[in-house]
Amino acid sequence: MIISEIKINRRTPIHRPPGNRDRGDEPLTQQRLPHTSPNWSQGINAWVAAGYSEHSFAQDDALVLHADAADPSNRVTKATLRSLTQRIAHGLRTHFDIGARGPNTDIVTVISDGQVLIPAAFFGIITAGGVYSAASPSSTPADLARQVRIGTSRLVIADRAHAGVAHEAAAQCGLDAGRMVLVLDSSPGRWSLKSMDRSIDALSDQTLEWERVTDPKALEESLITILWSSGTTGLPKGVRLSHLNLVAETYITALSARDWLVREFETNPSFVPTPYRTLGHLPVSHIAGLFGYMVGPMYSAGTVFWLPRYNWADLLRYAERHKITVFYTVPSIFLRITKDPAAARAFRFVEGASTGAAPMDAALQRAASAKLGEGGKEPVRIGQTWGLSETTGAVTAMPRGDVDADAYGSLSPVLPGVELRIVDEEMRDVEEGEEGELLVRSVLVTRGYFRDEDATRAAFWDGWFCTGDVGVVREGRFYLVDRKKCSGKKQCADLSPRKKKQEILKYKGQQVAPAELENVLFAHPRVHEAAVIGVPAPDDPGNDLPRAYVVVDDRGKVTAEEITDYVRARVAPYKQLRGGVVFVDEIPKNAVGKFLRRDLRERAKMEMRETGAKL
């Protein structure tokens, strides 16, 4: 099934300029973008060059784009960001020759928590002609050294918290760590970008003019950002993103927001949009943080209040203090919102909310939505997005105001300019209601992985990107099921050097999705978190027994048997937790909150060895 060819119905937002004829029967694959869609003959630098004024809803250079959540007087305005970008670009070009040989060549690795100067570093690297390579803040020195080597970086930028890790990694790579590691400091009154030995100040007093990229082929083939895959199923790979990828993602995702604004103005000519305020709590090494906090808000004239890293108490404190109006986060945080009575007050000003990175079932989506926006003008309904680093983020999105009760549990309509299809193991399109792997074709899709031709070939089939995610369409709505064994049957078997671990479990010939069992567990009143993996049946080879690792509020008040019985009453017999229930203090996660199932599998191996069972 090619999802993008499903006809648009009246519940699906139709992207058209005012006054155009109703194109409600036009397939999404043929749907034209409105006349305000992007001029893709320019790169992301053009936004900086214009001071963003020709692209943002607000024209005021005094607009605050970034502020420290703990000290909002420590802030970056639109004019300041423009100046910082040029100054950093000049420093990088002058002291390190970044971009001197031309664009797309010099890679700068950046490891940092959230801070108000990180967007300036991002745009400064690109303006200098360099490539921004994002490293996870959870990286060990060995992890970071591997990324520096693969990325052929000659320069590392770190915040103060990760300067030691960066110094050790640089030394392992044979770099002059004192000179080639720059420390980015956003502390109030102490903004700086200096080498660790203090010999170089890269926050120059002079500025470097940027180049406007106008050649369409250069835009498409450019390399300005490398995002490293989470590594939850193998070694991380470097996802190549271009000017075209990031500019297209910004414009396309903004279309639904524009349509909502148009509808509001048509209904009420005196309508005044609520200012865009969000909390930067997801890692900037992930597409959600990079796009959601550094690129997207710049276009929509929003303010990002930065947390250095996620902390539940701080999240509540600053969401309330800064009256956050827009909130995107992962399902595990929305789950916690449903469990904490203080969350409703903290998020009462939220008017728009969405989630991604993992499936959210209808029950959690409904419960979390009920906790948001009590002080707002209308009920808030969380929309689900779906996408990957390889698709520059979201390729589906639920337009604000369009989520109804029937849509809970589903993801969202396909964005304009995106084609999706669902295929079986033989790469044949499936019928509605049948599960299969999701394939994407769009201007948003990466051109491949950095210096990994095998992985790039394995990820594409006849021009389509194989996501490795399993989905299904029911009654015209798209649902995410879980991960599959590998991406692209023939390519995975023949070319991929690192097959993805299976997340879909099999028991007695039936498929069991861990995400489904996790959503059942989330609904238990004492369960805070839960992750499900498969362990092999000792006396029945080829069968996976679902095992749940569970975090509860009080172990003394709940037993494993109670949890098992709770699940048994709610799922089919073949989906039972035959692998047992294990209570833990914390579920291992990566920087963006995805469960590290491989860590749980390693733990399960140890547990089964201790009990004499074979894994």
Secondary structure as UniProt FT lines:
FT   HELIX           3..5
FT   TURN            10..11
FT   TURN            18..19
FT   TURN            24..25
FT   HELIX           28..30
FT   TURN            35..36
FT   TURN            40..41
FT   HELIX           45..49
FT   TURN            50..55
FT   TURN            61..62
FT   STRAND          64..68
FT   TURN            72..73
FT   STRAND          75..77
FT   HELIX           78..96
FT   TURN            98..101
FT   TURN            103..104
FT   STRAND          107..111
FT   TURN            116..117
FT   HELIX           118..128
FT   STRAND          131..135
FT   TURN            137..138
FT   HELIX           141..150
FT   TURN            151..152
FT   STRAND          155..159
FT   HELIX           160..162
FT   HELIX           163..172
FT   TURN            173..174
FT   HELIX           177..180
FT   STRAND          181..185
FT   TURN            188..189
FT   STRAND          192..195
FT   TURN            196..197
FT   HELIX           216..221
FT   STRAND          225..228
FT   TURN            232..233
FT   STRAND          238..241
FT   HELIX           243..267
FT   TURN            269..270
FT   STRAND          277..280
FT   TURN            284..285
FT   HELIX           287..289
FT   HELIX           290..295
FT   HELIX           296..300
FT   STRAND          303..306
FT   HELIX           312..321
FT   TURN            322..323
FT   STRAND          326..329
FT   HELIX           331..339
FT   TURN            341..342
FT   HELIX           343..346
FT   TURN            347..349
FT   STRAND          352..355
FT   HELIX           362..369
FT   TURN            370..371
FT   TURN            374..375
FT   STRAND          383..384
FT   STRAND          386..388
FT   HELIX           389..391
FT   STRAND          393..396
FT   TURN            400..401
FT   HELIX           405..407
FT   TURN            408..409
FT   TURN            416..417
FT   STRAND          418..423
FT   TURN            425..426
FT   TURN            432..433
FT   STRAND          436..442
FT   TURN            443..444
FT   TURN            450..451
FT   HELIX           453..459
FT   STRAND          460..461
FT   TURN            462..463
FT   STRAND          464..474
FT   TURN            475..476
FT   STRAND          477..483
FT   HELIX           489..494
FT   STRAND          505..507
FT   TURN            508..509
FT   STRAND          510..512
FT   HELIX           514..522
FT   TURN            525..526
FT   STRAND          527..536
FT   TURN            538..539
FT   TURN            541..542
FT   STRAND          544..552
FT   HELIX           555..557
FT   HELIX           560..568
FT   TURN            569..570
FT   HELIX           573..575
FT   TURN            578..579
FT   STRAND          581..583
FT   TURN            591..592
FT   HELIX           597..610
FT   TURN            611..612
//
